[in-house]
Amino acid sequence: MTVQALAKALSLTEFHLAEPERQVLGGYAGDLLSWVLGRARAGCAWLTIMSNQNVAAVSLMADAACVILAEGVQPDPDLLRRAQEKGVNLLGTAQDTFTAALALGALLER
Amino acid sequence: METIKLVYPVEGGDLIEAGEASSKMKLTLKKLGLPQEVIRRASICMYEGEINMVIHADGGQAEVEVDMDHILIRMRDTGPGIPNVDQAMQEGWSTAGATARELGFGAGMGLPNMKRYSDEMSIDTQVGQGTTVTIIIRVPQA
């Protein structure tokens, strides 16, 4: 499934879609950035409540397909700018991380 | 392919801006056409090294050598050094301060992640002198 299709299916807010056709291969939830770097897999949709601009760099290094900010968290202006500069897919949802992860899992299993 | 040598300065102090050197290296490795997973592993190692240099050593320098069959990344700083390397290599051990933790760092995963994603890793450190972390990532040959 592409990031764009995922965003539509889960009614996600599109803060920045740099690469809408990128394939989502799985999911990961976490807020400790080094933990994410160590554990998340390439092509994942990464759910987090962190909104500082380091999120863009971590997503880029971990080669995540997209970042989904949960709990209605808005990206810091610097994160949005960095996502635009670096070509990071940055999405958002009002759902809490657990609920969003359940929805993502159900969608990817279809 | 001749060995390509790249040098990236890492600014100290500003954790918010950290990641510039890693981003630039990643872009260069992409242009060189290296396998995606090799680029990912090198980028994560470099980023963790960069973050460590910013948090603990007020910056430093990363030297990258790209060859046909491997990438070598040498990260040097003149920071305080690591008194106990075995402890620093344990997941969860961290001496990072409150600011780093608020930003989502300081989980004690930096060096362990570098070990996880590299094929070889060595740490040369002296208390009061600085630290050099060298990692090698092998490029699988088709």
gemmi code that builds the backbone of each chain (N, CA, C; Angstrom):
import gemmi

chains = {
    "A": [
        ("MET", (0.839, -1.196, 0.000), (0.000, 0.000, 0.000), (0.880, 1.254, 0.000)),
        ("THR", (0.472, 2.252, -0.769), (1.266, 3.483, -0.811), (0.932, 4.382, 0.396)),
        ("VAL", (1.826, 5.327, 0.655), (1.605, 6.275, 1.747), (0.332, 7.083, 1.479)),
        ("GLN", (0.128, 7.453, 0.238), (-1.065, 8.245, -0.097), (-2.351, 7.461, 0.149)),
        ("ALA", (-2.342, 6.181, -0.237), (-3.520, 5.335, -0.024), (-3.767, 5.143, 1.471)),
        ("LEU", (-2.677, 4.993, 2.216), (-2.770, 4.840, 3.674), (-3.377, 6.093, 4.310)),
        ("ALA", (-2.900, 7.249, 3.861), (-3.387, 8.518, 4.403), (-4.892, 8.669, 4.147)),
        ("LYS", (-5.297, 8.227, 2.990), (-6.721, 8.343, 2.638), (-7.550, 7.355, 3.462)),
        ("ALA", (-7.090, 6.108, 3.523), (-7.849, 5.060, 4.214), (-8.008, 5.365, 5.701)),
        ("LEU", (-7.003, 5.982, 6.310), (-7.060, 6.263, 7.757), (-7.430, 7.719, 8.047)),
        ("SER", (-7.810, 8.444, 7.000), (-8.182, 9.871, 7.131), (-7.111, 10.672, 7.877)),
        ("LEU", (-5.869, 10.492, 7.468), (-4.764, 11.176, 8.151), (-4.605, 12.605, 7.633)),
        ("THR", (-4.127, 13.462, 8.496), (-3.796, 14.825, 8.082), (-2.487, 14.771, 7.296)),
        ("GLU", (-2.466, 15.409, 6.156), (-1.229, 15.421, 5.362), (-0.473, 16.718, 5.629)),
        ("PHE", (0.509, 16.659, 6.517), (1.328, 17.849, 6.779), (2.297, 18.082, 5.625)),
        ("HIS", (2.868, 16.984, 5.147), (3.737, 17.078, 3.968), (3.837, 15.702, 3.295)),
        ("LEU", (3.506, 15.660, 2.022), (3.628, 14.398, 1.281), (4.700, 14.579, 0.212)),
        ("ALA", (5.907, 14.128, 0.528), (7.026, 14.301, -0.391), (7.067, 13.169, -1.406)),
        ("GLU", (6.692, 11.984, -0.936), (6.822, 10.792, -1.769), (5.543, 9.954, -1.590)),
        ("PRO", (4.431, 10.413, -2.186), (3.142, 9.748, -1.944), (3.093, 8.292, -2.395)),
        ("GLU", (3.916, 7.945, -3.379), (3.877, 6.578, -3.919), (4.768, 5.601, -3.163)),
        ("ARG", (5.436, 6.069, -2.120), (6.302, 5.176, -1.334), (5.458, 4.057, -0.714)),
        ("GLN", (5.958, 2.840, -0.794), (5.236, 1.686, -0.254), (5.405, 1.584, 1.259)),
        ("VAL", (4.317, 1.316, 1.951), (4.363, 1.086, 3.401), (4.441, -0.432, 3.624)),
        ("LEU", (5.497, -0.851, 4.296), (5.731, -2.288, 4.446), (5.402, -2.806, 5.841)),
        ("GLY", (5.138, -1.886, 6.764), (4.853, -2.313, 8.141), (4.664, -1.092, 9.010)),
        ("GLY", (4.677, -1.303, 10.312), (4.495, -0.171, 11.221), (5.453, -0.251, 12.395)),
        ("TYR", (5.658, 0.891, 13.038), (6.462, 0.926, 14.261), (5.949, 2.070, 15.118)),
        ("ALA", (5.879, 1.839, 16.429), (5.439, 2.899, 17.338), (6.517, 3.132, 18.384)),
        ("GLY", (6.917, 4.384, 18.580), (7.925, 4.667, 19.599), (8.320, 6.126, 19.592)),
        ("ASP", (8.768, 6.586, 20.757), (9.124, 8.006, 20.912), (10.593, 8.230, 21.269)),
        ("LEU", (11.265, 7.185, 21.739), (12.699, 7.331, 22.016), (13.429, 7.171, 20.691)),
        ("LEU", (14.080, 8.227, 20.255), (14.564, 8.266, 18.872), (15.609, 7.200, 18.565)),
        ("SER", (16.525, 6.972, 19.489), (17.534, 5.937, 19.243), (16.914, 4.548, 19.258)),
        ("TRP", (15.884, 4.395, 20.040), (15.184, 3.110, 20.063), (14.553, 2.864, 18.696)),
        ("VAL", (13.969, 3.902, 18.144), (13.356, 3.806, 16.818), (14.422, 3.462, 15.774)),
        ("LEU", (15.566, 4.144, 15.871), (16.654, 3.878, 14.916), (17.122, 2.430, 15.009)),
        ("GLY", (17.100, 1.903, 16.218), (17.588, 0.538, 16.426), (16.592, -0.527, 16.020)),
        ("ARG", (15.316, -0.207, 16.096), (14.306, -1.260, 15.955), (13.394, -1.133, 14.727)),
        ("ALA", (13.106, 0.080, 14.310), (12.160, 0.243, 13.198), (12.765, -0.302, 11.908)),
        ("ARG", (11.911, -0.835, 11.058), (12.414, -1.390, 9.799), (12.197, -0.420, 8.651)),
        ("ALA", (12.995, -0.605, 7.623), (12.855, 0.240, 6.431), (11.440, 0.096, 5.871)),
        ("GLY", (10.880, 1.197, 5.439), (9.560, 1.155, 4.815), (8.395, 1.161, 5.787)),
        ("CYS", (8.677, 1.352, 7.078), (7.584, 1.327, 8.059), (6.855, 2.670, 8.104)),
        ("ALA", (5.631, 2.631, 8.608), (4.922, 3.857, 8.997), (5.217, 4.012, 10.487)),
        ("TRP", (5.852, 5.111, 10.850), (6.326, 5.310, 12.226), (5.354, 6.222, 12.982)),
        ("LEU", (4.765, 5.652, 14.012), (3.837, 6.393, 14.871), (4.581, 6.966, 16.065)),
        ("THR", (4.431, 8.266, 16.287), (5.125, 8.897, 17.416), (4.363, 10.126, 17.890)),
        ("ILE", (4.674, 10.550, 19.119), (4.115, 11.826, 19.596), (5.220, 12.885, 19.674)),
        ("MET", (6.442, 12.503, 19.264), (7.528, 13.488, 19.233), (7.320, 14.409, 18.030)),
        ("SER", (7.532, 15.689, 18.232), (7.243, 16.609, 17.123), (8.380, 17.584, 16.853)),
        ("ASN", (9.571, 17.322, 17.436), (10.697, 18.219, 17.158), (11.359, 17.820, 15.838)),
        ("GLN", (12.256, 18.642, 15.361), (12.759, 18.435, 14.002), (13.706, 17.251, 13.865)),
        ("ASN", (14.165, 16.699, 14.988), (14.992, 15.500, 14.912), (14.201, 14.313, 14.344)),
        ("VAL", (12.878, 14.385, 14.467), (12.013, 13.325, 13.934), (12.245, 13.158, 12.427)),
        ("ALA", (12.440, 14.261, 11.728), (12.665, 14.187, 10.278), (13.969, 13.449, 9.979)),
        ("ALA", (15.026, 13.785, 10.731), (16.321, 13.133, 10.504), (16.236, 11.642, 10.824)),
        ("VAL", (15.569, 11.307, 11.916), (15.460, 9.894, 12.304), (14.670, 9.119, 11.249)),
        ("SER", (13.601, 9.705, 10.762), (12.806, 9.048, 9.721), (13.648, 8.804, 8.468)),
        ("LEU", (14.445, 9.810, 8.149), (15.309, 9.723, 6.972), (16.367, 8.626, 7.138)),
        ("MET", (17.024, 8.618, 8.293), (18.088, 7.628, 8.525), (17.525, 6.212, 8.606)),
        ("ALA", (16.371, 6.080, 9.286), (15.766, 4.750, 9.439), (15.069, 4.301, 8.160)),
        ("ASP", (14.955, 5.218, 7.195), (14.310, 4.932, 5.919), (12.840, 4.531, 6.105)),
        ("ALA", (12.168, 5.227, 7.033), (10.736, 4.989, 7.235), (9.970, 5.484, 6.015)),
        ("ALA", (8.825, 4.850, 5.740), (8.005, 5.294, 4.602), (7.310, 6.609, 4.930)),
        ("CYS", (6.908, 6.741, 6.200), (6.248, 7.975, 6.630), (6.269, 8.083, 8.148)),
        ("VAL", (6.068, 9.290, 8.637), (5.890, 9.532, 10.067), (4.421, 9.868, 10.272)),
        ("ILE", (3.805, 9.278, 11.296), (2.433, 9.658, 11.656), (2.454, 10.202, 13.080)),
        ("LEU", (2.183, 11.491, 13.220), (2.113, 12.108, 14.542), (0.749, 11.778, 15.143)),
        ("ALA", (0.748, 11.090, 16.279), (-0.504, 10.654, 16.903), (-1.001, 11.671, 17.922)),
        ("GLU", (-2.172, 11.395, 18.461), (-2.759, 12.206, 19.547), (-3.022, 13.660, 19.145)),
        ("GLY", (-3.160, 13.913, 17.862), (-3.426, 15.288, 17.429), (-2.229, 16.215, 17.550)),
        ("VAL", (-1.053, 15.628, 17.764), (0.167, 16.442, 17.893), (0.450, 17.154, 16.574)),
        ("GLN", (0.753, 18.426, 16.669), (1.100, 19.218, 15.482), (2.618, 19.270, 15.349)),
        ("PRO", (3.140, 19.221, 14.134), (4.593, 19.300, 13.977), (5.113, 20.685, 14.370)),
        ("ASP", (6.241, 20.734, 15.059), (6.897, 22.019, 15.287), (7.176, 22.631, 13.911)),
        ("PRO", (7.163, 23.958, 13.799), (7.462, 24.583, 12.497), (8.795, 24.086, 11.916)),
        ("ASP", (9.772, 23.856, 12.788), (11.075, 23.379, 12.313), (10.995, 21.953, 11.763)),
        ("LEU", (10.128, 21.141, 12.355), (9.960, 19.772, 11.850), (9.319, 19.813, 10.458)),
        ("LEU", (8.307, 20.644, 10.318), (7.632, 20.766, 9.020), (8.618, 21.255, 7.956)),
        ("ARG", (9.397, 22.251, 8.319), (10.399, 22.787, 7.384), (11.410, 21.704, 7.004)),
        ("ARG", (11.864, 20.974, 8.017), (12.857, 19.931, 7.757), (12.267, 18.809, 6.897)),
        ("ALA", (11.010, 18.455, 7.153), (10.350, 17.412, 6.355), (10.258, 17.851, 4.889)),
        ("GLN", (9.968, 19.130, 4.698), (9.884, 19.665, 3.330), (11.258, 19.656, 2.667)),
        ("GLU", (12.272, 20.061, 3.415), (13.632, 20.118, 2.857), (14.170, 18.730, 2.519)),
        ("LYS", (13.900, 17.779, 3.412), (14.515, 16.450, 3.286), (13.628, 15.432, 2.577)),
        ("GLY", (12.405, 15.829, 2.247), (11.523, 14.905, 1.539), (10.972, 13.798, 2.414)),
        ("VAL", (10.515, 14.178, 3.610), (9.942, 13.191, 4.538), (8.414, 13.265, 4.476)),
        ("ASN", (7.761, 12.119, 4.342), (6.298, 12.066, 4.391), (5.853, 12.255, 5.832)),
        ("LEU", (5.118, 13.328, 6.097), (4.724, 13.658, 7.472), (3.204, 13.768, 7.564)),
        ("LEU", (2.626, 12.846, 8.353), (1.167, 12.770, 8.479), (0.760, 12.915, 9.930)),
        ("GLY", (-0.543, 13.011, 10.173), (-1.012, 13.134, 11.550), (-2.377, 12.513, 11.740)),
        ("THR", (-2.655, 12.156, 12.988), (-3.970, 11.620, 13.336), (-4.375, 12.109, 14.719)),
        ("ALA", (-5.675, 12.243, 14.928), (-6.159, 12.645, 16.250), (-6.195, 11.441, 17.193)),
        ("GLN", (-6.119, 10.249, 16.629), (-6.191, 9.041, 17.467), (-4.952, 8.891, 18.351)),
        ("ASP", (-5.120, 8.169, 19.469), (-3.943, 7.856, 20.288), (-3.115, 6.802, 19.564)),
        ("THR", (-1.891, 6.633, 20.009), (-0.951, 5.747, 19.303), (-1.478, 4.319, 19.203)),
        ("PHE", (-2.058, 3.820, 20.302), (-2.556, 2.434, 20.316), (-3.655, 2.235, 19.278)),
        ("THR", (-4.630, 3.136, 19.284), (-5.762, 3.022, 18.360), (-5.292, 3.164, 16.910)),
        ("ALA", (-4.385, 4.102, 16.691), (-3.865, 4.306, 15.328), (-3.075, 3.085, 14.861)),
        ("ALA", (-2.330, 2.481, 15.783), (-1.546, 1.289, 15.430), (-2.471, 0.126, 15.076)),
        ("LEU", (-3.558, -0.007, 15.829), (-4.541, -1.063, 15.530), (-5.118, -0.866, 14.127)),
        ("ALA", (-5.494, 0.371, 13.811), (-6.082, 0.674, 12.500), (-5.068, 0.419, 11.386)),
        ("LEU", (-3.828, 0.820, 11.641), (-2.763, 0.611, 10.650), (-2.534, -0.886, 10.425)),
        ("GLY", (-2.478, -1.621, 11.523), (-2.259, -3.070, 11.428), (-3.368, -3.750, 10.645)),
        ("ALA", (-4.603, -3.383, 10.949), (-5.756, -3.988, 10.263), (-5.709, -3.684, 8.771)),
        ("LEU", (-5.324, -2.467, 8.458), (-5.264, -2.041, 7.060), (-4.167, -2.793, 6.298)),
        ("LEU", (-3.019, -2.943, 6.916), (-1.894, -3.599, 6.245), (-2.114, -5.106, 6.109)),
        ("GLU", (-2.976, -5.665, 6.965), (-3.231, -7.113, 6.904), (-4.251, -7.478, 5.843)),
        ("ARG", (-4.986, -6.478, 5.367), (-6.043, -6.759, 4.394), (-5.516, -7.358, 3.120)),
    ],
    "B": [
        ("MET", (36.333, 1.157, -8.925), (36.032, 2.425, -8.264), (37.151, 2.789, -7.301)),
        ("GLU", (37.646, 3.992, -7.443), (38.663, 4.475, -6.503), (38.018, 4.773, -5.163)),
        ("THR", (38.812, 4.706, -4.110), (38.261, 5.042, -2.799), (37.846, 6.507, -2.789)),
        ("ILE", (36.617, 6.738, -2.343), (36.110, 8.108, -2.246), (36.199, 8.544, -0.792)),
        ("LYS", (36.842, 9.679, -0.563), (37.004, 10.159, 0.808), (36.175, 11.416, 1.028)),
        ("LEU", (35.405, 11.402, 2.080), (34.528, 12.526, 2.410), (34.779, 12.943, 3.853)),
        ("VAL", (34.714, 14.237, 4.092), (34.897, 14.736, 5.464), (33.724, 15.647, 5.819)),
        ("TYR", (33.134, 15.383, 6.978), (31.993, 16.187, 7.420), (32.265, 16.745, 8.816)),
        ("PRO", (32.312, 18.067, 8.950), (32.412, 18.628, 10.297), (31.077, 18.477, 11.020)),
        ("VAL", (31.129, 18.236, 12.302), (29.905, 18.140, 13.106), (29.924, 19.270, 14.128)),
        ("GLU", (28.944, 20.161, 14.004), (28.861, 21.303, 14.921), (28.425, 20.823, 16.308)),
        ("GLY", (29.016, 21.386, 17.319), (28.612, 21.019, 18.672), (27.492, 21.896, 19.187)),
        ("GLY", (26.913, 21.479, 20.270), (25.998, 22.345, 20.997), (24.545, 22.309, 20.584)),
        ("ASP", (24.272, 22.224, 19.299), (22.893, 22.353, 18.858), (22.298, 21.015, 18.427)),
        ("LEU", (21.619, 20.399, 19.371), (21.039, 19.086, 19.106), (19.874, 19.164, 18.122)),
        ("ILE", (19.215, 20.310, 18.122), (18.070, 20.492, 17.225), (18.521, 20.414, 15.762)),
        ("GLU", (19.691, 20.980, 15.486), (20.180, 21.004, 14.099), (20.985, 19.757, 13.739)),
        ("ALA", (21.157, 18.849, 14.694), (21.996, 17.671, 14.433), (21.416, 16.808, 13.319)),
        ("GLY", (22.287, 16.165, 12.591), (21.847, 15.275, 11.520), (22.236, 15.762, 10.135)),
        ("GLU", (22.829, 16.948, 10.074), (23.206, 17.502, 8.773), (24.278, 16.662, 8.082)),
        ("ALA", (25.299, 16.284, 8.847), (26.392, 15.487, 8.263), (25.858, 14.150, 7.752)),
        ("SER", (25.010, 13.520, 8.557), (24.448, 12.216, 8.161), (23.572, 12.350, 6.925)),
        ("SER", (22.778, 13.429, 6.876), (21.900, 13.641, 5.712), (22.725, 13.807, 4.439)),
        ("LYS", (23.810, 14.582, 4.563), (24.668, 14.815, 3.385), (25.332, 13.518, 2.944)),
        ("MET", (25.810, 12.730, 3.923), (26.458, 11.466, 3.565), (25.463, 10.538, 2.880)),
        ("LYS", (24.264, 10.474, 3.425), (23.241, 9.591, 2.852), (22.977, 9.935, 1.389)),
        ("LEU", (22.878, 11.223, 1.125), (22.634, 11.694, -0.234), (23.765, 11.274, -1.172)),
        ("THR", (25.007, 11.431, -0.687), (26.171, 11.050, -1.497), (26.183, 9.536, -1.763)),
        ("LEU", (25.890, 8.747, -0.735), (25.887, 7.289, -0.908), (24.804, 6.866, -1.912)),
        ("LYS", (23.684, 7.578, -1.878), (22.603, 7.296, -2.832), (23.071, 7.561, -4.258)),
        ("LYS", (23.753, 8.717, -4.417), (24.247, 9.091, -5.744), (25.254, 8.080, -6.261)),
        ("LEU", (26.014, 7.480, -5.339), (27.019, 6.492, -5.736), (26.375, 5.150, -6.092)),
        ("GLY", (25.075, 5.041, -5.811), (24.343, 3.838, -6.218), (24.564, 2.632, -5.330)),
        ("LEU", (24.898, 2.861, -4.071), (25.094, 1.740, -3.145), (23.744, 1.111, -2.782)),
        ("PRO", (23.756, -0.173, -2.368), (22.477, -0.824, -2.018), (21.757, -0.081, -0.882)),
        ("GLN", (20.434, -0.072, -0.966), (19.605, 0.677, -0.026), (19.872, 0.307, 1.442)),
        ("GLU", (19.995, -0.980, 1.704), (20.170, -1.414, 3.095), (21.547, -1.001, 3.628)),
        ("VAL", (22.545, -0.995, 2.750), (23.887, -0.545, 3.144), (23.839, 0.946, 3.498)),
        ("ILE", (23.132, 1.716, 2.680), (22.991, 3.158, 2.934), (22.270, 3.384, 4.258)),
        ("ARG", (21.234, 2.600, 4.491), (20.451, 2.744, 5.730), (21.325, 2.461, 6.952)),
        ("ARG", (22.082, 1.381, 6.896), (22.932, 1.016, 8.046), (23.997, 2.083, 8.280)),
        ("ALA", (24.611, 2.548, 7.199), (25.656, 3.577, 7.337), (25.065, 4.873, 7.884)),
        ("SER", (23.880, 5.222, 7.416), (23.243, 6.469, 7.842), (22.901, 6.439, 9.323)),
        ("ILE", (22.358, 5.309, 9.779), (22.008, 5.188, 11.205), (23.269, 5.278, 12.067)),
        ("CYS", (24.327, 4.573, 11.666), (25.593, 4.619, 12.436), (26.133, 6.046, 12.499)),
        ("MET", (26.136, 6.684, 11.368), (26.670, 8.051, 11.299), (25.823, 9.005, 12.142)),
        ("TYR", (24.518, 8.851, 12.069), (23.616, 9.739, 12.815), (23.823, 9.554, 14.320)),
        ("GLU", (23.908, 8.313, 14.748), (24.131, 8.052, 16.176), (25.469, 8.655, 16.622)),
        ("GLY", (26.482, 8.511, 15.764), (27.786, 9.093, 16.087), (27.711, 10.610, 16.155)),
        ("GLU", (26.970, 11.163, 15.235), (26.805, 12.618, 15.191), (26.105, 13.109, 16.462)),
        ("ILE", (25.037, 12.425, 16.835), (24.293, 12.805, 18.046), (25.208, 12.693, 19.273)),
        ("ASN", (25.968, 11.609, 19.341), (26.903, 11.440, 20.476), (27.894, 12.593, 20.541)),
        ("MET", (28.429, 12.976, 19.387), (29.416, 14.064, 19.364), (28.793, 15.382, 19.811)),
        ("VAL", (27.544, 15.610, 19.416), (26.871, 16.859, 19.809), (26.557, 16.852, 21.306)),
        ("ILE", (26.038, 15.726, 21.796), (25.636, 15.663, 23.213), (26.851, 15.693, 24.139)),
        ("HIS", (27.868, 14.899, 23.791), (28.942, 14.665, 24.761), (30.243, 15.415, 24.497)),
        ("ALA", (30.476, 15.829, 23.248), (31.830, 16.293, 22.925), (31.892, 17.661, 22.251)),
        ("ASP", (30.772, 18.367, 22.212), (30.736, 19.668, 21.553), (31.185, 19.591, 20.092)),
        ("GLY", (30.772, 18.530, 19.452), (31.071, 18.381, 18.028), (32.323, 17.576, 17.745)),
        ("GLY", (32.678, 17.520, 16.480), (33.844, 16.740, 16.065), (33.884, 16.659, 14.554)),
        ("GLN", (34.384, 15.554, 14.074), (34.514, 15.403, 12.625), (34.258, 13.958, 12.221)),
        ("ALA", (33.573, 13.784, 11.103), (33.355, 12.436, 10.577), (34.089, 12.305, 9.250)),
        ("GLU", (34.887, 11.265, 9.136), (35.578, 10.976, 7.876), (34.983, 9.684, 7.318)),
        ("VAL", (34.621, 9.736, 6.058), (33.975, 8.581, 5.436), (34.802, 8.134, 4.234)),
        ("GLU", (35.060, 6.856, 4.156), (35.744, 6.295, 2.984), (34.821, 5.269, 2.339)),
        ("VAL", (34.561, 5.471, 1.076), (33.674, 4.546, 0.367), (34.490, 3.788, -0.669)),
        ("ASP", (34.424, 2.490, -0.578), (35.166, 1.629, -1.489), (34.180, 0.673, -2.171)),
        ("MET", (34.682, -0.106, -3.108), (33.848, -1.100, -3.794), (33.140, -2.026, -2.803)),
        ("ASP", (33.894, -2.464, -1.800), (33.345, -3.523, -0.945), (33.050, -3.103, 0.495)),
        ("HIS", (33.322, -1.852, 0.839), (32.981, -1.440, 2.203), (32.883, 0.078, 2.346)),
        ("ILE", (32.225, 0.477, 3.429), (32.208, 1.893, 3.836), (32.860, 1.959, 5.208)),
        ("LEU", (33.809, 2.859, 5.343), (34.430, 3.072, 6.655), (34.035, 4.468, 7.141)),
        ("ILE", (33.546, 4.535, 8.375), (33.203, 5.833, 8.959), (34.006, 6.006, 10.245)),
        ("ARG", (34.801, 7.065, 10.277), (35.627, 7.341, 11.463), (35.131, 8.657, 12.068)),
        ("MET", (34.671, 8.590, 13.309), (34.130, 9.782, 13.960), (35.040, 10.189, 15.113)),
        ("ARG", (35.649, 11.349, 14.963), (36.634, 11.814, 15.958), (36.094, 13.011, 16.718)),
        ("ASP", (36.357, 13.009, 18.018), (36.062, 14.214, 18.793), (37.162, 14.423, 19.823)),
        ("THR", (37.189, 15.621, 20.342), (38.168, 15.936, 21.395), (37.419, 16.223, 22.705)),
        ("GLY", (36.379, 15.430, 22.904), (35.536, 15.581, 24.092), (36.148, 14.929, 25.331)),
        ("PRO", (35.292, 14.633, 26.305), (35.785, 14.156, 27.605), (36.260, 12.702, 27.622)),
        ("GLY", (36.002, 11.962, 26.528), (36.370, 10.549, 26.527), (35.346, 9.708, 27.266)),
        ("ILE", (35.474, 8.386, 27.124), (34.520, 7.468, 27.761), (35.270, 6.693, 28.856)),
        ("PRO", (34.943, 6.937, 30.127), (35.682, 6.281, 31.210), (35.517, 4.757, 31.211)),
        ("ASN", (34.326, 4.279, 30.854), (34.075, 2.833, 30.898), (33.339, 2.409, 29.628)),
        ("VAL", (34.100, 1.902, 28.669), (33.518, 1.585, 27.351), (32.504, 0.442, 27.458)),
        ("ASP", (32.800, -0.554, 28.299), (31.870, -1.682, 28.441), (30.496, -1.191, 28.907)),
        ("GLN", (30.520, -0.266, 29.847), (29.268, 0.301, 30.354), (28.543, 1.086, 29.248)),
        ("ALA", (29.307, 1.879, 28.515), (28.717, 2.695, 27.446), (28.115, 1.828, 26.339)),
        ("MET", (28.617, 0.621, 26.195), (28.111, -0.272, 25.153), (26.832, -0.995, 25.575)),
        ("GLN", (26.472, -0.872, 26.846), (25.250, -1.539, 27.320), (24.023, -0.742, 26.906)),
        ("GLU", (23.030, -1.432, 26.355), (21.779, -0.755, 26.000), (21.152, -0.175, 27.262)),
        ("GLY", (20.755, 1.077, 27.199), (20.076, 1.703, 28.340), (20.992, 2.535, 29.203)),
        ("TRP", (22.310, 2.366, 29.067), (23.247, 3.170, 29.854), (23.470, 4.511, 29.155)),
        ("SER", (23.240, 5.588, 29.850), (23.424, 6.902, 29.225), (23.806, 7.949, 30.264)),
        ("THR", (24.658, 8.873, 29.852), (24.993, 10.008, 30.723), (24.460, 11.318, 30.115)),
        ("ALA", (23.561, 11.174, 29.126), (23.010, 12.370, 28.461), (22.168, 13.176, 29.446)),
        ("GLY", (22.152, 14.473, 29.259), (21.431, 15.369, 30.167), (19.952, 15.509, 29.837)),
        ("ALA", (19.285, 16.354, 30.600), (17.829, 16.508, 30.496), (17.393, 17.011, 29.120)),
        ("THR", (18.151, 17.953, 28.551), (17.748, 18.516, 27.252), (17.705, 17.426, 26.186)),
        ("ALA", (18.748, 16.606, 26.148), (18.805, 15.529, 25.160), (17.626, 14.573, 25.364)),
        ("ARG", (17.306, 14.290, 26.607), (16.216, 13.354, 26.898), (14.863, 13.928, 26.495)),
        ("GLU", (14.689, 15.219, 26.716), (13.425, 15.861, 26.326), (13.200, 15.764, 24.814)),
        ("LEU", (14.293, 15.769, 24.071), (14.180, 15.696, 22.609), (14.045, 14.260, 22.110)),
        ("GLY", (14.084, 13.297, 23.020), (13.895, 11.901, 22.625), (15.187, 11.116, 22.513)),
        ("PHE", (16.310, 11.749, 22.919), (17.594, 11.035, 22.898), (17.924, 10.565, 24.324)),
        ("GLY", (19.140, 10.069, 24.486), (19.557, 9.662, 25.828), (18.953, 8.355, 26.293)),
        ("ALA", (18.579, 7.494, 25.327), (18.018, 6.194, 25.695), (19.116, 5.156, 25.911)),
        ("GLY", (20.357, 5.572, 25.741), (21.455, 4.624, 25.921), (21.534, 3.611, 24.794)),
        ("MET", (21.195, 4.047, 23.596), (21.181, 3.125, 22.448), (22.164, 3.541, 21.363)),
        ("GLY", (22.854, 4.655, 21.551), (23.708, 5.183, 20.486), (24.800, 4.223, 20.060)),
        ("LEU", (25.710, 3.930, 20.958), (26.803, 3.007, 20.613), (26.278, 1.600, 20.305)),
        ("PRO", (25.312, 1.076, 21.105), (24.777, -0.252, 20.752), (24.169, -0.293, 19.346)),
        ("ASN", (23.506, 0.790, 18.942), (22.951, 0.819, 17.581), (24.058, 0.802, 16.529)),
        ("MET", (25.143, 1.515, 16.822), (26.262, 1.527, 15.872), (26.856, 0.122, 15.747)),
        ("LYS", (26.916, -0.570, 16.848), (27.424, -1.948, 16.838), (26.457, -2.849, 16.052)),
        ("ARG", (25.177, -2.661, 16.312), (24.138, -3.475, 15.668), (24.175, -3.367, 14.146)),
        ("TYR", (24.389, -2.148, 13.650), (24.270, -1.931, 12.212), (25.604, -1.951, 11.459)),
        ("SER", (26.712, -2.151, 12.182), (28.002, -2.203, 11.486), (28.516, -3.640, 11.459)),
        ("ASP", (29.488, -3.900, 10.603), (30.121, -5.218, 10.578), (31.337, -5.252, 11.492)),
        ("GLU", (31.994, -4.112, 11.623), (33.129, -3.997, 12.551), (33.041, -2.656, 13.241)),
        ("MET", (33.449, -2.625, 14.510), (33.411, -1.350, 15.225), (34.532, -1.327, 16.250)),
        ("SER", (35.240, -0.217, 16.334), (36.258, -0.080, 17.373), (36.169, 1.304, 18.001)),
        ("ILE", (36.477, 1.356, 19.283), (36.416, 2.627, 20.019), (37.785, 2.892, 20.624)),
        ("ASP", (38.341, 4.034, 20.251), (39.621, 4.454, 20.814), (39.335, 5.702, 21.645)),
        ("THR", (39.451, 5.590, 22.947), (39.064, 6.725, 23.779), (40.039, 6.932, 24.931)),
        ("GLN", (40.256, 8.196, 25.253), (41.090, 8.535, 26.405), (40.396, 9.631, 27.187)),
        ("VAL", (40.234, 9.409, 28.469), (39.543, 10.395, 29.299), (40.307, 11.720, 29.255)),
        ("GLY", (39.582, 12.777, 28.954), (40.187, 14.113, 28.883), (40.799, 14.429, 27.530)),
        ("GLN", (40.867, 13.452, 26.644), (41.518, 13.648, 25.333), (40.522, 13.589, 24.173)),
        ("GLY", (39.624, 12.637, 24.248), (38.660, 12.498, 23.160), (38.394, 11.054, 22.795)),
        ("THR", (37.542, 10.899, 21.796), (37.109, 9.558, 21.377), (37.102, 9.470, 19.858)),
        ("THR", (37.561, 8.343, 19.353), (37.403, 8.051, 17.921), (36.676, 6.720, 17.797)),
        ("VAL", (35.528, 6.767, 17.150), (34.777, 5.533, 16.890), (34.907, 5.233, 15.402)),
        ("THR", (35.347, 4.035, 15.093), (35.499, 3.639, 13.687), (34.581, 2.456, 13.405)),
        ("ILE", (33.798, 2.584, 12.365), (32.947, 1.451, 11.988), (33.146, 1.119, 10.506)),
        ("ILE", (32.949, -0.147, 10.218), (33.026, -0.603, 8.822), (31.726, -1.329, 8.485)),
        ("ILE", (31.194, -1.002, 7.331), (30.014, -1.696, 6.828), (30.401, -2.301, 5.486)),
        ("ARG", (30.265, -3.605, 5.384), (30.646, -4.255, 4.140), (29.516, -4.168, 3.117)),
        ("VAL", (29.911, -3.990, 1.881), (28.931, -3.938, 0.791), (28.837, -5.327, 0.189)),
        ("PRO", (27.661, -5.966, 0.277), (27.523, -7.313, -0.305), (27.793, -7.262, -1.808)),
        ("GLN", (28.582, -8.213, -2.267), (28.920, -8.235, -3.692), (27.921, -9.087, -4.457)),
        ("ALA", (27.452, -8.544, -5.561), (26.447, -9.263, -6.356), (27.060, -10.498, -6.994)),
    ],
}
model = gemmi.Model(1)
for chain_id, residues in chains.items():
    chain = gemmi.Chain(chain_id)
    for i, (resn, *xyz) in enumerate(residues, 1):
        res = gemmi.Residue()
        res.name, res.seqid = resn, gemmi.SeqId(i, " ")
        for name, pos in zip(("N", "CA", "C"), xyz):
            atom = gemmi.Atom()
            atom.name, atom.element = name, gemmi.Element(name[0])
            atom.pos, atom.b_iso = gemmi.Position(*pos), 0.0
            res.add_atom(atom)
        chain.add_residue(res)
    model.add_chain(chain)
structure = gemmi.Structure()
structure.add_model(model)
structure.setup_entities()
